[in-house]
Amino acid sequence: MAANDLVLALTGASGAPYGVRLLEVLLRAGRIVHLVVSPAAVEVIERELDRRVRLDRFALADLLGERAAEVDPEQVRYHHFMDFQAGIASGSFLTAGMIVCPCSMGTAAAIAHGLSQNLIHRAADVHLKERRTLILVPRETPMHVIQLRNLTACAEAGAVVLPAMPAFYTRPQSLQDAIDFIVGRICDQLHIEHHLLPRWSE
Ligand SMILES: Cc1cc2nc3c(=O)[nH]c(=O)nc-3n(C[C@H](O)[C@H](O)[C@H](O)COP(=O)(O)O)c2cc1C
């Protein structure tokens, strides 16, 4: 039974720190994470975090830096973005949900139209068809109507659209606080306990 498993896809929208922080939090919560990284995400990760991920020779330390040493390697199941043989490409492989964080407009469009051109699109398709949790964390501004319609189509098919929009009523003191707000809201959707954000009226 793989119901402890989650799929995390990093795509090429700005916001790599959200995806990396989410990975850390999911691993600390004891979850098994099936990780898929798009080629565009590699570019963004390098630009935003100064880390170079190798898609063909993935090493967790390339993505998490020193924090990789704290992780049980068994918890991370990396899949190449074109590996359609991966379990997560099939509905018969059980998961507790999937998160695309950050989610580019390109990936949102592919999911909205069921294109399944890479493992990220396919796994998202699977989560929708199996009626499982699919969380998309888009980051784009402004958005044109096609992008808005694509996100609407994803939501209509059952996805949770959770834009990377940090709140300010929590009085974030740092960029880390703003990142943790979004990661905390994603964890709320997954029913994962956390203390990443102050809650309203607490
Ligand atoms: C530095 C950088 C920042 C980008 N930021 C965004 C963004 O915030 N949102 C977005 O939708 N696309 C963004 N893009 C464009 C996507 O990476 C591009 O559309 C890519 O084809 C998406 O592919 P993917 O969905 O397979 O990752 C950015 C690209 C680069 C290089």
The ligand as an ORCA input file, in Angstrom:
! r2SCAN-3c Opt
* xyz 0 1
  C      14.061     32.293    -14.816
  C      12.741     31.864    -15.384
  C      11.576     32.208    -14.738
  C      10.343     31.812    -15.221
  N       9.234     32.154    -14.518
  C       8.035     31.695    -14.920
  C       6.893     31.924    -14.122
  O       6.948     32.554    -13.059
  N       5.720     31.395    -14.529
  C       5.610     30.637    -15.677
  O       4.517     30.167    -15.956
  N       6.688     30.431    -16.474
  C       7.901     30.911    -16.116
  N       9.015     30.674    -16.887
  C       8.841     30.019    -18.199
  C       8.766     28.495    -18.095
  O       9.943     27.980    -17.511
  C       8.588     27.915    -19.510
  O       7.294     28.262    -19.988
  C       8.768     26.426    -19.579
  O       8.495     25.986    -20.898
  C       7.885     25.680    -18.630
  O       8.152     24.301    -18.780
  P       7.692     23.255    -17.698
  O       6.278     23.539    -17.379
  O       7.868     21.918    -18.354
  O       8.573     23.364    -16.523
  C      10.261     31.059    -16.423
  C      11.451     30.701    -17.067
  C      12.669     31.102    -16.554
  C      13.930     30.695    -17.281
*
